[in-house]
Amino acid sequence: MNILLVAINAKYIHSNLAVYSLRRYAEPYQEHISICEYTINQYVDDILMDIYRKKPELIAFSCYIWNIDMVERLIVELKKVLPHVPIWVGGPEVSYETTACMTQQPLIDGIVVGEGEQTFLELMAYYVDGSKSLQEIDGIVYRDQQGIHHTKPRKPMDLSEIPFPYDNMDEFANKIVYYETSRGCPFSCSYCLSSIEKGIRLRRLDLVKKELQIFLDAKVPQVKFIDRTFNCNHEHAMTIWKYLIEHDNGITNFHFEISADLLNEEELQLLNSMRIGLVQLEIGVQSTNADTIHAIHRTMNLDKLSYAVHRVQEGENIHQHLDLIAGLPYEGYDSFRISFNQVYAWRPNQLQLGFLKVLKGSRMHEEHLAHGMQYKSYAPYEVLTTKWLNFDEVLALKKVENMVEIYYNSGQFVHTLNFLMHFYASPFDFYQSLGEYYEAQGDLGVHHNRIARYHILLQFVTSEKPEITEPLKELLIYDLYLRENLKSRPDFGKNLEGYKEKYHGFYEEMEKYNKQGKENLLSAYNNYQARQMARMTHIEYFTYDLEALEKTGKIKSVQWHILFSYKKRHPLTLEAETYRLFEDEAD
């Protein structure tokens, strides 16, 4: 029998752990099961044709908020060309309100509800061997000529009974690999589906270690743990983190979603000791409003969270990604501004400004009317209004989100933004004003290239604060060259023609040192001639003290020549290494 497990991912670099886990658990039937992974960026027609050409005899879709619309469209068309092929669905987007799902989607033959491994195995026995009957399989909803039927809920599985999902790590050379060591969550946040299952189930650590070694041996670029609160069990987290330190391959990065306020001193010290880039942490703050935190039934100590974020930051070795959610109860526009400014002040590597999604099955879904919430009727069910936030304010926050994504989260304007924060009432006010400028200029939603973003920022600040235009230009140039040795120089950069001879002399001297085997600033380029080194690196002339601009906003004149070396980059920020040249010379 030809059975297709179909995953439609949000991006090409993503993979779908669920379909791999289902196939591996259904070991006796693996020869019948194929996995097909697509992305939401592909055309429905292309996916339809590809599935049809495979001549499946059963199709099972993995359903999430990002792909459900595409899945529903595909099911309609597939039933036209493969009318006798059963189509099953599973995943969080179809595991709640199952009767409504089956009624609204009459072409679906059945739903795997909740945890799917054992259920899918028994479905395979039904379809391939003809053993069992559908009513004997726990955890499904199915239809027949008599109507829609619900079987008993599936009991939670022992996670250690689920085999390692991946056969060949070579398939994931250019993709993020997903992995789990726990299911469930000890907390009860009302917006989250993970809170529905009370308690937490852990995978045996001896199995986890063996599986981590598979990733390490394969040198996969990134492994993303999908554990909802990875560090809720201290011993479990410490054992895994210690193993990663002891067996670090110098390449693989491991991503964890944690509650930072749970980190104790032992964990903080361990995190500070890690290789730069070994792990990255995603930390859900969501709001700093105490009434909001209480209303969403979230357990969080803000002071401990802030302390932990700063302690991790001191190590300068871990990328921290912090999340905020707009549209939560008791969080109006002004309150969100406060939350944003507080979290921004912690200086995370990334600040994700998201909007509440009212998910089917969540407590928030049950309580949304009490909070005066209106949300989109289609996935991802994003909030439109609440008692505390009107739609005009939601749209204003969307502009802030857009600007934060472009300018802060890109990591391309780090030093420029540090300088600009000295001239605005708050970070939120800056991004709000910038978003309004984008809208006024017709630039919202336009996919500008990187240089255009620099030009727009320069134009915006010049229109508001012309007195800082000149130092701003130098910081923009600094940020640009930290990231990239530009082939085409922006028009706001200085003319460096007068320094060509000086710079050529520097490169000739470095070439001479390299030939003599002397250590120098460009020892990493010891196989190259002066002209080649000049093309592979960059020297820029600055007339303002960049450090003073960033730290205090004070404008101080200097004469600096800064070398940007691209063979040496910071492992976390990817910024080029820099050196000040000619310190002993007068210009």
C-alpha positions as CSV (number, residue, x, y, z in Angstrom):
1,M,0.0,0.0,0.0
2,N,1.3,3.5,-0.9
3,I,0.8,5.8,2.1
4,L,1.8,9.5,2.0
5,L,2.6,11.5,5.1
6,V,2.4,15.2,4.0
7,A,4.0,18.1,5.7
8,I,3.6,21.7,4.5
9,N,6.2,23.8,6.4
10,A,6.4,27.5,6.8
11,K,9.9,27.7,5.3
12,Y,12.2,25.5,3.2
13,I,14.7,25.3,6.0
14,H,12.1,23.9,8.4
15,S,11.4,20.2,8.8
16,N,8.4,18.4,10.3
17,L,9.2,16.3,13.3
18,A,5.7,14.9,13.5
19,V,5.7,13.0,10.2
20,Y,9.1,11.5,10.9
21,S,8.1,10.4,14.3
22,L,4.9,8.8,12.9
23,R,6.7,6.9,10.2
24,R,9.4,5.6,12.5
25,Y,6.9,4.5,15.2
26,A,5.0,2.6,12.6
27,E,8.0,0.4,12.0
28,P,6.2,-2.7,10.7
29,Y,4.7,-0.6,7.9
30,Q,7.6,1.7,7.0
31,E,8.0,0.2,3.5
32,H,4.5,1.4,2.7
33,I,5.0,5.0,4.1
34,S,6.6,7.9,2.3
35,I,7.2,11.5,3.6
36,C,6.5,14.5,1.4
37,E,7.6,17.9,2.6
38,Y,6.5,21.1,0.9
39,T,6.3,24.8,2.0
40,I,3.5,27.3,2.1
41,N,5.4,29.3,-0.5
42,Q,4.8,26.7,-3.2
43,Y,1.8,26.8,-5.5
44,V,-1.1,24.6,-4.5
45,D,-1.2,23.3,-8.1
46,D,2.4,22.1,-7.9
47,I,1.8,20.3,-4.7
48,L,-1.4,18.8,-6.0
49,M,0.3,17.5,-9.1
50,D,3.3,16.1,-7.1
51,I,1.0,14.2,-4.7
52,Y,-1.1,12.9,-7.6
53,R,1.9,11.6,-9.5
54,K,2.9,9.5,-6.5
55,K,-0.4,7.6,-6.8
56,P,-1.1,7.4,-3.1
57,E,-3.6,5.0,-1.6
58,L,-3.9,6.9,1.7
59,I,-2.9,10.5,2.4
60,A,-2.3,12.0,5.9
61,F,-1.7,15.7,6.4
62,S,0.0,17.3,9.4
63,C,-2.0,20.5,10.2
64,Y,-0.9,23.7,11.9
65,I,-2.2,27.3,11.8
66,W,0.4,28.2,9.1
67,N,-0.7,25.5,6.6
68,I,-4.4,24.7,7.3
69,D,-5.7,26.9,4.6
70,M,-3.5,25.3,2.0
71,V,-4.3,21.8,3.3
72,E,-8.0,22.4,3.1
73,R,-7.7,23.6,-0.6
74,L,-5.6,20.5,-1.4
75,I,-8.1,18.1,0.1
76,V,-10.9,19.5,-2.1
77,E,-8.8,19.1,-5.3
78,L,-7.3,15.7,-4.3
79,K,-10.7,14.2,-3.7
80,K,-11.7,15.3,-7.3
81,V,-8.8,13.4,-8.9
82,L,-8.3,10.7,-6.2
83,P,-11.9,10.2,-5.1
84,H,-11.4,6.8,-3.5
85,V,-8.2,7.6,-1.5
86,P,-8.8,8.1,2.2
87,I,-7.6,11.4,3.6
88,W,-6.7,11.8,7.3
89,V,-5.5,14.8,9.1
90,G,-3.8,15.4,12.5
91,G,-2.0,18.0,14.4
92,P,-3.0,20.9,16.8
93,E,-5.1,22.7,14.2
94,V,-7.6,19.8,13.9
95,S,-7.4,18.2,17.3
96,Y,-10.0,20.5,18.9
97,E,-13.6,21.1,17.8
98,T,-13.3,17.9,15.8
99,T,-17.0,17.5,15.1
100,A,-17.1,21.0,13.6
101,C,-14.0,20.2,11.6
102,M,-15.5,17.0,10.1
103,T,-18.8,18.8,9.4
104,Q,-17.2,21.8,7.7
105,Q,-14.7,19.6,5.8
106,P,-16.9,16.7,4.6
107,L,-14.1,15.3,2.4
108,I,-11.9,14.4,5.4
109,D,-12.2,10.7,6.2
110,G,-10.8,11.0,9.7
111,I,-8.8,12.9,12.3
112,V,-6.0,11.7,14.5
113,V,-6.6,13.6,17.8
114,G,-3.7,14.7,19.9
115,E,-0.6,12.5,20.3
116,G,-0.4,10.5,17.1
117,E,2.3,7.8,17.1
118,Q,0.4,4.8,18.6
119,T,-2.8,5.9,16.8
120,F,-1.1,6.1,13.4
121,L,0.4,2.7,14.0
122,E,-3.0,1.2,14.6
123,L,-4.4,3.0,11.6
124,M,-1.7,1.4,9.5
125,A,-2.7,-2.0,10.8
126,Y,-6.3,-1.3,9.8
127,Y,-5.5,-0.1,6.3
128,V,-2.6,-2.4,5.4
129,D,-3.4,-5.6,7.2
130,G,-7.2,-5.2,7.6
131,S,-6.8,-5.9,11.3
132,K,-8.7,-4.1,14.0
133,S,-11.6,-1.9,13.2
134,L,-11.8,1.9,13.4
135,Q,-14.0,1.9,16.5
136,E,-11.3,-0.1,18.3
137,I,-8.6,2.6,17.7
138,D,-8.4,5.2,20.5
139,G,-7.8,8.8,19.7
140,I,-9.6,9.2,16.4
141,V,-12.7,10.8,14.8
142,Y,-13.9,9.1,11.6
143,R,-16.9,9.1,9.4
144,D,-18.9,6.3,7.7
145,Q,-22.3,6.0,6.2
146,Q,-23.9,6.2,9.6
147,G,-22.2,9.5,10.4
148,I,-19.3,10.9,12.5
149,H,-17.8,8.8,15.3
150,H,-15.5,9.6,18.2
151,T,-13.5,6.9,19.8
152,K,-12.0,7.0,23.4
153,P,-9.2,9.5,24.0
154,R,-5.7,8.1,23.6
155,K,-3.8,7.8,26.9
156,P,-0.5,9.7,27.1
157,M,2.4,7.7,25.9
158,D,5.7,6.9,27.5
159,L,8.1,9.2,25.6
160,S,10.9,6.8,26.0
161,E,9.0,4.2,23.9
162,I,9.1,6.4,20.9
163,P,12.1,5.6,18.7
164,F,14.5,8.2,17.3
165,P,12.7,9.7,14.3
166,Y,15.4,10.2,11.8
167,D,17.0,7.7,9.4
168,N,19.5,9.7,7.5
169,M,20.9,13.0,8.8
170,D,22.3,13.9,5.4
171,E,18.7,14.8,4.4
172,F,18.9,17.7,6.8
173,A,22.2,19.3,5.7
174,N,20.6,22.6,4.9
175,K,17.6,22.4,7.3
176,I,16.8,23.0,11.0
177,V,16.3,19.6,12.7
178,Y,13.6,19.5,15.4
179,Y,13.8,17.3,18.5
180,E,11.9,16.8,21.7
181,T,12.8,15.4,25.1
182,S,9.5,16.3,26.9
183,R,5.8,16.8,26.2
184,G,3.4,18.9,28.2
185,C,4.1,21.9,30.3
186,P,3.9,22.6,34.1
187,F,2.3,26.0,33.5
188,S,-1.2,27.1,32.6
189,C,-0.9,30.1,30.2
190,S,-4.3,30.6,28.8
191,Y,-3.2,31.4,25.3
192,C,-1.1,28.3,24.8
193,L,-2.2,24.8,23.8
194,S,0.7,23.2,25.8
195,S,-1.1,24.0,29.0
196,I,-4.0,21.7,28.2
197,E,-2.0,18.6,29.2
198,K,-1.3,18.9,32.9
199,G,2.1,17.8,34.0
200,I,5.2,17.0,31.9
201,R,6.6,13.7,30.5
202,L,10.3,13.4,30.0
203,R,12.3,11.2,27.7
204,R,15.0,9.0,29.4
205,L,18.3,10.8,29.5
206,D,20.3,7.8,28.4
207,L,18.3,7.8,25.1
208,V,18.6,11.6,24.8
209,K,22.4,11.4,25.1
210,K,22.6,8.8,22.4
211,E,20.4,10.8,20.1
212,L,22.2,14.1,20.7
213,Q,25.4,12.3,19.7
214,I,23.8,11.4,16.4
215,F,23.3,15.1,15.7
216,L,26.8,16.0,16.9
217,D,28.4,13.3,14.8
218,A,26.5,14.4,11.7
219,K,27.5,18.1,12.4
220,V,24.0,19.3,11.6
221,P,23.9,23.2,11.7
222,Q,21.0,23.6,14.2
223,V,18.9,21.4,16.4
224,K,15.7,23.0,17.7
225,F,14.3,21.5,20.9
226,I,10.5,21.8,20.8
227,D,10.1,21.2,24.5
228,R,7.7,23.9,25.7
229,T,9.6,24.8,28.9
230,F,12.9,23.0,28.5
231,N,14.3,24.0,31.9
232,C,11.3,23.2,34.1
233,N,13.1,20.2,35.4
234,H,16.6,21.2,36.7
235,E,18.3,17.8,36.5
236,H,17.0,17.1,33.0
237,A,18.2,20.5,31.7
238,M,21.6,20.4,33.4
239,T,22.3,16.8,32.2
240,I,21.6,17.8,28.6
241,W,23.5,21.1,28.7
242,K,26.6,19.4,30.4
243,Y,26.5,16.7,27.7
244,L,26.5,19.3,24.9
245,I,29.5,21.1,26.5
246,E,31.5,17.8,26.9
247,H,30.7,16.6,23.4
248,D,30.7,19.9,21.5
249,N,31.7,19.6,17.9
250,G,32.3,23.3,17.4
251,I,29.6,23.5,14.8
252,T,26.1,22.5,15.9
253,N,23.9,25.1,17.6
254,F,21.1,24.0,19.9
255,H,18.0,26.1,20.4
256,F,15.9,25.9,23.6
257,E,12.7,27.6,24.7
258,I,13.1,28.3,28.4
259,S,11.6,30.2,31.4
260,A,14.5,32.4,32.3
261,D,13.1,33.1,35.8
262,L,13.6,29.4,36.6
263,L,17.3,29.5,36.0
264,N,19.3,29.0,39.1
265,E,22.9,30.0,39.8
266,E,24.3,26.6,38.8
267,E,22.6,26.8,35.4
268,L,23.6,30.4,34.9
269,Q,27.3,29.6,35.5
270,L,27.0,26.6,33.2
271,L,25.5,28.7,30.4
272,N,28.2,31.4,30.8
273,S,30.8,28.7,30.3
274,M,29.6,27.4,27.0
275,R,31.2,27.9,23.6
276,I,30.0,31.0,21.8
277,G,27.0,29.9,19.7
278,L,26.7,26.4,21.2
279,V,23.1,27.2,22.4
280,Q,20.6,29.9,21.8
281,L,17.7,30.7,24.1
282,E,14.1,31.8,23.4
283,I,12.5,33.4,26.3
284,G,8.8,34.2,26.4
285,V,8.2,37.4,28.4
286,Q,4.8,38.2,26.8
287,S,4.1,41.2,29.0
288,T,5.5,43.1,32.0
289,N,2.0,44.2,33.2
290,A,1.2,42.4,36.4
291,D,-2.5,42.4,35.8
292,T,-2.0,40.9,32.3
293,I,0.3,38.1,33.7
294,H,-2.3,37.3,36.3
295,A,-5.2,37.3,33.8
296,I,-3.5,34.8,31.5
297,H,-2.7,32.5,34.4
298,R,1.0,32.8,33.8
299,T,3.6,32.1,36.5
300,M,6.6,34.5,36.1
301,N,8.9,36.5,38.4
302,L,9.9,39.5,36.4
303,D,12.8,40.5,38.6
304,K,14.3,37.0,38.4
305,L,13.7,37.0,34.6
306,S,15.5,40.3,34.1
307,Y,18.4,39.2,36.3
308,A,18.8,35.9,34.4
309,V,18.7,37.7,31.0
310,H,21.4,40.1,32.1
311,R,23.5,37.2,33.6
312,V,23.4,35.3,30.4
313,Q,24.2,38.4,28.5
314,E,27.3,39.0,30.5
315,G,28.8,35.8,29.0
316,E,28.6,37.3,25.5
317,N,28.3,33.7,24.2
318,I,24.5,33.1,23.8
319,H,22.0,34.5,21.4
320,Q,18.8,35.5,23.4
321,H,15.5,35.8,21.7
322,L,12.8,37.5,23.8
323,D,9.1,37.5,23.0
324,L,6.2,39.9,23.6
325,I,2.6,39.4,22.8
326,A,0.3,42.3,21.9
327,G,-3.5,42.0,22.5
328,L,-3.4,40.2,25.9
329,P,-6.0,41.1,28.5
330,Y,-5.4,44.4,30.4
331,E,-2.6,45.3,28.0
332,G,-3.6,48.5,26.2
333,Y,-1.5,50.6,23.9
334,D,0.2,52.6,26.7
335,S,0.7,49.5,28.7
336,F,2.3,47.7,25.8
337,R,4.6,50.6,25.3
338,I,5.9,50.1,28.9
339,S,6.3,46.4,28.3
340,F,8.2,47.0,25.1
341,N,10.5,49.6,26.6
342,Q,11.3,47.4,29.6
343,V,12.2,44.4,27.5
344,Y,14.1,46.5,24.9
345,A,16.3,47.9,27.7
346,W,17.5,44.3,28.4
347,R,19.1,44.4,25.0
348,P,18.2,40.9,23.7
349,N,19.7,39.8,20.4
350,Q,16.2,39.6,19.0
351,L,12.9,41.0,20.3
352,Q,9.9,39.3,18.7
353,L,6.8,41.5,18.8
354,G,3.9,39.1,18.1
355,F,0.1,39.4,18.3
356,L,-2.2,37.2,20.3
357,K,-3.5,34.2,18.4
358,V,-6.8,32.9,19.9
359,L,-6.2,29.2,19.3
360,K,-9.0,26.6,19.3
361,G,-8.7,24.4,22.4
362,S,-7.0,27.1,24.5
363,R,-8.4,28.7,27.6
364,M,-8.2,32.1,25.9
365,H,-10.5,30.8,23.3
366,E,-13.1,30.0,26.0
367,E,-12.6,33.3,27.7
368,H,-12.3,35.6,24.7
369,L,-15.8,37.1,25.0
370,A,-15.1,38.1,28.6
371,H,-12.2,40.1,27.4
372,G,-14.1,41.8,24.6
373,M,-11.9,40.1,22.0
374,Q,-12.5,40.0,18.3
375,Y,-10.1,37.9,16.3
376,K,-9.7,36.7,12.7
377,S,-12.0,33.9,11.7
378,Y,-9.3,32.3,9.7
379,A,-5.8,30.9,10.7
380,P,-3.8,32.1,12.5
381,Y,-6.8,33.6,14.4
382,E,-5.0,36.8,15.3
383,V,-6.6,39.3,17.6
384,L,-8.2,42.4,16.1
385,T,-9.6,44.2,19.1
386,T,-9.9,43.8,22.8
387,K,-11.5,45.9,25.7
388,W,-8.1,47.6,26.0
389,L,-6.9,47.8,22.4
390,N,-8.7,49.1,19.4
391,F,-7.9,48.2,15.8
392,D,-6.2,51.6,15.1
393,E,-3.8,50.7,17.9
394,V,-3.3,47.2,16.6
395,L,-2.4,48.7,13.2
396,A,0.0,51.1,14.9
397,L,1.6,48.2,16.7
398,K,1.9,46.4,13.4
399,K,4.1,49.3,12.2
400,V,6.3,49.1,15.3
401,E,6.6,45.3,14.7
402,N,7.7,45.9,11.1
403,M,10.3,48.4,12.1
404,V,11.7,46.3,14.9
405,E,12.0,43.3,12.5
406,I,13.8,45.4,9.8
407,Y,16.1,47.5,12.0
408,Y,16.6,45.7,15.3
409,N,16.2,42.0,14.6
410,S,18.2,42.1,11.4
411,G,21.3,42.9,13.5
412,Q,22.4,45.3,10.7
413,F,22.0,48.6,12.5
414,V,23.2,47.8,16.0
415,H,25.5,50.7,16.6
416,T,23.4,53.2,14.7
417,L,20.3,52.3,16.9
418,N,22.3,52.6,20.1
419,F,23.2,56.1,19.1
420,L,19.7,57.1,18.0
421,M,18.1,55.9,21.3
422,H,19.8,58.9,23.0
423,F,17.6,61.3,21.0
424,Y,14.1,59.8,21.5
425,A,11.9,59.7,24.5
426,S,12.0,55.9,24.4
427,P,12.8,53.0,22.0
428,F,9.0,52.5,21.4
429,D,8.6,56.1,20.4
430,F,11.5,55.8,17.9
431,Y,10.1,52.7,16.2
432,Q,6.6,54.2,16.2
433,S,7.8,57.4,14.5
434,L,9.9,55.5,12.0
435,G,6.9,53.3,11.2
436,E,4.7,56.4,10.6
437,Y,7.5,57.8,8.3
438,Y,7.5,54.6,6.3
439,E,3.7,54.8,5.9
440,A,3.8,58.5,4.9
441,Q,6.4,57.7,2.3
442,G,4.5,54.8,0.9
443,D,7.3,52.4,2.0
444,L,5.3,50.1,4.3
445,G,5.1,46.6,2.8
446,V,7.7,47.4,0.1
447,H,10.6,44.9,0.0
448,H,13.5,47.3,-0.1
449,N,17.1,46.0,-0.3
450,R,19.5,46.5,2.5
451,I,21.1,49.8,1.2
452,A,17.6,51.3,0.7
453,R,16.8,50.6,4.4
454,Y,19.9,52.6,5.3
455,H,18.9,55.5,3.1
456,I,15.3,55.6,4.4
457,L,16.6,55.6,8.0
458,L,19.0,58.5,7.2
459,Q,16.2,60.4,5.5
460,F,13.9,59.9,8.4
461,V,16.4,61.1,11.1
462,T,17.5,64.0,8.9
463,S,13.8,65.1,8.6
464,E,13.4,65.0,12.4
465,K,16.8,65.7,13.8
466,P,19.1,67.3,11.2
467,E,21.7,68.2,13.8
468,I,22.8,64.6,14.1
469,T,22.9,63.8,10.3
470,E,26.7,63.8,9.9
471,P,27.6,61.5,12.8
472,L,24.6,59.3,11.8
473,K,26.1,58.8,8.4
474,E,29.4,57.6,9.9
475,L,27.6,55.1,12.1
476,L,25.6,53.8,9.2
477,I,28.8,53.3,7.3
478,Y,30.3,51.6,10.3
479,D,27.3,49.2,10.6
480,L,27.4,48.5,6.9
481,Y,31.0,47.6,6.7
482,L,30.8,45.5,9.9
483,R,28.5,43.2,8.1
484,E,29.8,43.3,4.5
485,N,32.7,44.4,2.4
486,L,30.5,46.5,0.0
487,K,31.2,46.3,-3.7
488,S,29.1,49.4,-4.3
489,R,29.7,52.2,-1.8
490,P,26.6,54.2,-0.6
491,D,26.5,57.9,-1.7
492,F,26.5,59.1,1.9
493,G,29.9,57.6,2.5
494,K,33.0,59.8,2.5
495,N,35.3,60.1,-0.5
496,L,38.4,58.1,0.5
497,E,40.5,58.9,-2.6
498,G,42.9,61.1,-0.5
499,Y,43.9,58.1,1.6
500,K,44.5,55.5,-1.1
501,E,48.3,55.8,-1.0
502,K,48.3,55.6,2.8
503,Y,46.2,52.5,2.8
504,H,48.2,50.9,0.0
505,G,51.3,51.4,2.1
506,F,49.7,49.7,5.0
507,Y,48.8,46.6,2.9
508,E,52.3,46.4,1.5
509,E,53.7,46.5,5.0
510,M,51.3,43.6,6.0
511,E,52.4,41.6,3.0
512,K,56.0,42.1,3.9
513,Y,55.4,41.0,7.5
514,N,53.5,37.9,6.2
515,K,56.4,36.9,4.0
516,Q,58.8,37.3,7.0
517,G,56.4,35.2,9.2
518,K,55.8,38.1,11.6
519,E,52.5,38.3,13.4
520,N,50.4,41.2,12.2
521,L,46.8,42.4,11.8
522,L,46.4,40.5,8.6
523,S,48.2,37.3,9.4
524,A,45.0,35.4,8.4
525,Y,45.7,36.6,4.8
526,N,49.3,35.4,4.7
527,N,48.9,33.8,1.2
528,Y,47.7,37.0,-0.4
529,Q,49.4,40.0,-1.9
530,A,48.8,43.6,-0.8
531,R,46.3,44.3,-3.6
532,Q,44.3,41.1,-2.8
533,M,44.2,42.0,0.9
534,A,43.0,45.4,0.0
535,R,40.1,43.9,-1.9
536,M,39.3,41.3,0.8
537,T,39.3,43.8,3.7
538,H,38.3,47.5,4.1
539,I,39.7,50.6,5.7
540,E,37.3,53.5,6.5
541,Y,38.1,57.0,7.8
542,F,35.9,58.4,10.6
543,T,35.8,61.9,12.0
544,Y,33.5,61.2,15.0
545,D,34.2,59.1,18.1
546,L,32.0,56.1,17.4
547,E,32.2,54.8,21.0
548,A,31.1,58.1,22.5
549,L,28.2,58.4,20.0
550,E,27.0,54.9,21.0
551,K,27.4,55.1,24.7
552,T,26.4,58.7,25.4
553,G,25.2,60.3,22.2
554,K,27.9,63.0,22.7
555,I,29.5,64.2,19.4
556,K,33.3,64.3,19.7
557,S,35.7,64.9,16.8
558,V,38.5,62.3,16.1
559,Q,40.5,61.1,13.2
560,W,40.2,57.4,13.0
561,H,41.1,54.9,10.3
562,I,39.4,51.6,11.0
563,L,40.3,48.3,9.4
564,F,37.5,45.7,8.8
565,S,38.8,42.1,8.6
566,Y,36.2,39.7,7.2
567,K,38.1,36.5,7.8
568,K,37.6,37.1,11.5
569,R,34.0,37.6,12.6
570,H,32.3,37.5,15.9
571,P,30.7,34.0,16.2
572,L,27.5,35.5,17.6
573,T,27.0,38.8,15.9
574,L,28.9,37.9,12.7
575,E,30.5,41.4,12.8
576,A,33.9,41.8,11.2
577,E,36.8,42.2,13.5
578,T,38.0,45.8,13.6
579,Y,41.3,47.6,14.4
580,R,42.2,51.3,14.6
581,L,45.2,52.1,12.4
582,F,47.9,54.8,12.4
583,E,47.3,55.6,16.1
584,D,50.8,57.0,16.4
585,E,50.5,59.2,13.4
586,A,49.0,62.7,13.0
587,D,46.7,63.2,10.0
